[in-house]
Amino acid sequence: MVVPPAVSATGTSGNASLTLQTVATLGFGPHPDWVSYLVKNPQGKWVHSTNLVVPANSLIHMTIYQYDTATGLRNPFWGEPLGTVGPAKINGKPIPILNPDLASHTFAIPELHVSVPLKGVANNAKNPCSVAPCTLAETHNTITFTFRTGKRGTFRWQCFVPCAAGFILGFGGPMQSLGYMDGLLHVV
Ligand SMILES: [Cu+2]
């Protein structure tokens, strides 16, 4: 099995930061047309990975640049941000509950009771990003939130939007592949 490279959060034990992006089509590799997450490494380079390393017993400050359009949630439950320390925000404004139709992806760590919906960009966005890595000049929503880690361990995280275009019920392919819409959170 191919495992994407591990990418560490920046910062110190106690307070660390991670920056991710989502893109509608990755544009390279064995599945260039798959939807995907990417993560910025401590050197500032975008890496095609969902294999994240964060410190234990810490606040993890997340920034997610969301470049994809909405697919919509089947279960509106996931439209509510859960498990964050303070409010999850979109473009600087708190997200109370996201209309489930507007969700493009979610960032969810079920075992840590964390789930944050990511609002898609408009279908007619002026400057859409076609392939990764997308840049801040392209149309995006910026979602920020903080969650707390506890003990060490490895926890699965994933998206709950059926965003895998071309697969049965939208849940195949990238939705069941590490490096795309599934990931691992290593709490160390
Ligand atoms: Cu997704």
Boltz pocket constraint, residues with backbone or C-beta under 6 A from the ligand:
constraints:
  - pocket:
      binder: B
      contacts: [[A, 35], [A, 104], [A, 105], [A, 106], [A, 159], [A, 160], [A, 161], [A, 163], [A, 181]]
      max_distance: 6.0
